[in-house]
Amino acid sequence: MIRIVTDSMCDLKPEEGAALGVTVLPQPVRFGTEEYWDGVDIPREEFFARLRVAEELPKTSCVPPENFLEAFDRILRDSEDEILCITGSSKLSGCYQAAVMAQGGCLEPERVMVVDSLNATDAEALLVLMAAEQADRAASAAELAAYVEALRPRQKTVGQTATLKYLVMGGRLNPLVGKVGTALNIRPMLKIEDGEISQAGLCRGAAKARGWYVEQLKQFPPDPAFPLIIGGADCPDMVADFKHLFEESGLPLPEIRTMEIGCIIGTHVGPDLTVVTWITK
């Protein structure tokens, strides 16, 4: 049997992971001197309520190497299972490096494979979900890792944020640019590519931003064998709106799933972020 371990940057809640047979290791998030574990002891509703009024952004960290090590050794000690660990992008977090370090120090390193998703939030989750579905069919963790790595370059991940406030607070956007952009109702369109978040364009107003998503789906048609996931950071109405938009677009789309974006990516981009991810043909 192959057991899957991941980090909370994938935004699967612990109970969602447990239902899939996936171990989701939480990452710490700090408001000043108060430290919480993502998905464990701070509800997402509380986190975003605090973020919306925060004068400075909270801090996030990767899963500590010793937490990966403990999870690996617990599985290795209690079973003959192999482990596939899928982490958030190594260009966005230290989780991949921490997992590799833990692999080197665990009881049987040869029974553990670590894969860098080169992605985050629902995009990382999509790879975890596909690995979980394929786990019973794979002959080994190495074979399952190769399956995930083959999907990775076919993945398309795009998003938008309804406010520039948090990009300015985090130093990712010049305050003057942020002020002008807010006044003009300009929304930066984002993408995750080669493991990094970058700007994919600018749209003025919600209607054009919605249309931009549909154009992305036309330009990069989804493979119907894999679900499309819409993630939202404390914005269920926006997620429902996008789901309806896609369903009414007339495009041949696969199953559409929705999920919540949590603390880690939410910290850096803010609430009202939407991210759409799929596997292209």
C-alpha positions in Angstrom: 0.0 0.0 0.0 1.1 3.6 -0.7 0.4 6.2 1.9 0.3 9.9 0.9 1.6 12.7 3.1 1.2 16.4 2.2 1.4 19.9 3.8 -1.4 22.3 4.6 -0.5 24.6 1.7 -2.7 22.3 -0.3 -5.7 23.6 1.7 -7.2 20.1 2.3 -8.6 20.1 5.8 -7.3 17.3 8.0 -10.7 15.6 7.9 -10.8 15.9 4.1 -7.4 14.3 4.0 -8.3 11.6 6.4 -11.3 10.6 4.2 -8.9 10.2 1.3 -6.3 8.3 3.4 -4.0 11.3 3.1 -2.0 12.7 6.1 -2.1 16.6 6.0 0.6 18.1 8.1 -0.2 21.6 9.3 2.0 24.7 8.9 2.3 27.4 11.6 0.8 30.9 11.2 1.5 33.7 13.6 -0.4 36.9 14.4 2.3 38.8 16.4 3.3 36.4 19.3 0.3 34.1 18.9 1.0 31.0 16.9 -1.6 28.7 15.4 -1.5 25.5 13.3 -3.2 25.9 10.0 -6.4 23.9 9.8 -6.0 22.6 13.4 -6.5 25.3 16.1 -7.7 28.4 14.1 -10.8 28.0 12.0 -10.6 29.6 8.6 -13.5 31.9 9.3 -11.6 33.3 12.4 -8.4 33.6 10.4 -9.9 35.6 7.6 -11.9 37.8 10.0 -8.6 38.7 11.8 -6.8 39.2 8.5 -9.4 41.6 7.2 -8.7 44.0 10.1 -5.0 43.3 10.6 -2.6 46.2 10.3 0.3 43.9 9.3 0.2 40.5 7.7 0.6 37.4 9.9 3.7 35.2 9.3 3.8 31.7 8.0 6.4 28.9 8.1 6.9 25.5 6.5 6.1 22.2 8.2 9.1 21.6 10.5 11.4 18.8 9.3 10.8 16.9 12.6 7.1 16.9 11.9 7.7 15.3 8.5 10.1 12.8 10.2 7.6 11.8 12.9 4.9 11.2 10.3 7.2 9.2 8.0 8.5 7.1 10.9 5.0 6.4 12.3 3.9 4.9 9.0 7.2 3.0 8.4 7.2 1.6 11.9 3.6 0.5 12.0 3.3 -1.0 8.5 5.1 -2.2 5.4 3.6 0.7 3.4 5.5 3.0 1.1 5.1 6.8 1.3 4.6 9.4 -1.3 5.0 12.9 0.1 3.7 15.7 -2.1 4.6 19.2 -1.0 3.9 22.8 -1.9 6.1 24.5 -4.4 9.8 24.7 -3.3 9.8 28.2 -4.7 7.1 29.4 -2.4 7.8 27.4 0.8 10.5 25.4 2.6 8.2 22.3 2.9 9.9 20.4 0.1 13.3 20.9 1.5 12.0 19.9 5.0 10.4 16.8 3.6 13.7 15.8 1.8 15.6 16.3 5.0 13.2 14.1 6.9 13.3 11.4 4.2 17.1 11.3 4.7 16.8 10.8 8.4 13.8 8.4 8.6 13.8 4.7 9.4 13.8 3.5 5.8 14.5 6.3 3.3 14.1 3.9 0.4 10.4 3.5 1.2 9.8 7.2 0.9 9.4 9.4 -2.2 9.1 13.2 -2.1 7.6 15.2 -5.0 7.6 19.0 -5.4 4.2 19.9 -6.7 5.5 23.2 -8.0 2.1 24.5 -7.0 0.0 25.5 -4.0 -3.6 25.6 -2.7 -6.2 23.9 -4.8 -3.6 23.2 -7.5 -1.4 21.2 -5.1 -4.6 19.6 -3.8 -5.5 18.4 -7.4 -2.3 16.5 -7.6 -2.8 15.0 -4.1 -6.4 14.0 -5.1 -5.2 12.3 -8.3 -2.4 10.5 -6.4 -4.9 9.3 -3.8 -7.2 8.0 -6.6 -4.3 6.2 -8.3 -2.6 4.9 -5.2 -4.2 1.4 -5.3 -3.2 0.9 -8.9 0.4 1.9 -8.6 3.0 -0.8 -8.0 5.2 1.4 -6.0 5.7 4.9 -4.5 8.2 5.6 -7.3 5.6 4.7 -9.9 3.0 6.9 -8.3 5.5 9.8 -8.0 6.2 9.4 -11.8 2.4 9.6 -12.4 2.2 12.9 -10.4 5.2 14.3 -12.1 3.8 13.6 -15.5 0.6 15.5 -14.6 2.5 18.5 -13.3 3.5 20.2 -16.6 0.0 19.7 -17.9 -1.5 21.7 -15.0 -3.0 25.2 -15.5 -3.5 27.4 -12.5 -4.9 30.9 -12.7 -6.5 33.3 -10.2 -7.5 36.8 -9.3 -7.7 38.9 -6.2 -10.5 41.3 -5.6 -8.3 43.7 -3.6 -4.7 44.9 -4.0 -4.5 45.7 -0.2 -2.7 42.5 0.8 -0.2 42.5 -2.1 0.8 46.1 -1.0 1.0 45.0 2.7 3.2 42.1 1.8 5.6 44.3 -0.3 4.7 42.6 -3.6 3.1 45.7 -5.0 4.2 49.4 -4.9 1.8 51.3 -2.6 1.2 54.0 -5.3 0.4 51.4 -7.9 -1.9 49.7 -5.4 -3.7 53.0 -4.7 -4.2 53.8 -8.4 -5.2 50.3 -9.2 -7.8 50.3 -6.4 -9.2 53.6 -7.6 -9.6 52.3 -11.1 -11.0 48.9 -10.0 -8.1 47.1 -11.6 -7.7 43.4 -10.7 -4.4 41.6 -11.2 -4.9 38.2 -12.9 -2.4 35.7 -11.4 -0.9 32.4 -12.5 1.2 29.8 -10.9 3.8 28.7 -13.4 7.2 26.9 -12.8 6.4 26.9 -9.1 6.0 30.7 -8.8 3.1 33.1 -8.5 3.3 35.9 -11.1 1.0 38.3 -12.9 -0.9 37.0 -15.9 -2.6 40.2 -16.9 -4.8 43.1 -15.6 -8.6 43.4 -15.9 -10.7 46.5 -15.0 -13.9 45.5 -13.2 -15.4 42.2 -12.2 -17.1 41.4 -15.5 -13.9 41.5 -17.5 -12.2 39.4 -14.9 -14.9 36.8 -15.2 -14.5 36.8 -18.9 -10.8 36.4 -18.6 -11.3 33.1 -16.8 -13.5 31.7 -19.6 -10.9 32.7 -22.2 -8.2 30.8 -20.3 -10.4 27.7 -20.4 -10.9 28.2 -24.1 -7.2 28.7 -24.7 -6.1 25.7 -22.6 -8.9 23.1 -22.8 -9.3 20.9 -19.7 -8.8 17.1 -20.0 -12.2 15.6 -19.1 -10.6 12.8 -17.2 -9.6 15.1 -14.4 -11.7 17.5 -12.3 -11.5 21.3 -12.4 -11.3 22.9 -9.0 -12.3 26.4 -8.0 -10.8 27.6 -4.7 -11.9 30.7 -2.8 -10.5 32.5 0.2 -13.4 33.4 2.4 -15.6 34.2 -0.6 -18.2 31.3 -1.1 -20.5 33.5 -3.1 -17.7 34.3 -5.6 -16.9 30.6 -5.9 -20.5 29.8 -6.5 -20.7 32.6 -9.1 -17.7 31.2 -11.0 -19.0 27.7 -10.9 -22.3 28.9 -12.4 -20.4 30.9 -15.0 -18.4 27.9 -16.1 -21.4 25.6 -16.2 -23.3 28.1 -18.3 -20.3 28.8 -20.6 -21.1 26.1 -23.1 -17.6 24.8 -22.9 -17.0 21.0 -22.6 -15.7 21.1 -19.1 -15.0 18.2 -16.7 -16.5 17.7 -13.2 -16.3 21.0 -11.3 -15.3 20.8 -7.6 -15.0 23.7 -5.1 -12.8 24.1 -2.0 -11.7 26.7 0.5 -8.4 28.4 0.4 -6.8 28.5 3.8 -4.3 30.4 5.9 -1.0 30.0 4.0 -1.8 31.4 0.6 -4.5 33.6 2.1 -1.9 35.4 4.2 0.0 36.5 1.2 -2.7 37.3 -1.3 -5.6 38.1 1.0 -9.3 37.2 1.3 -11.6 37.2 -1.8 -8.9 35.4 -3.8 -10.2 32.9 -6.3 -8.0 30.2 -7.9 -9.0 27.8 -10.7 -6.9 24.8 -11.6 -7.2 22.0 -14.1 -5.2 19.4 -16.1 -5.0 20.4 -19.8 -5.5 17.9 -22.7 
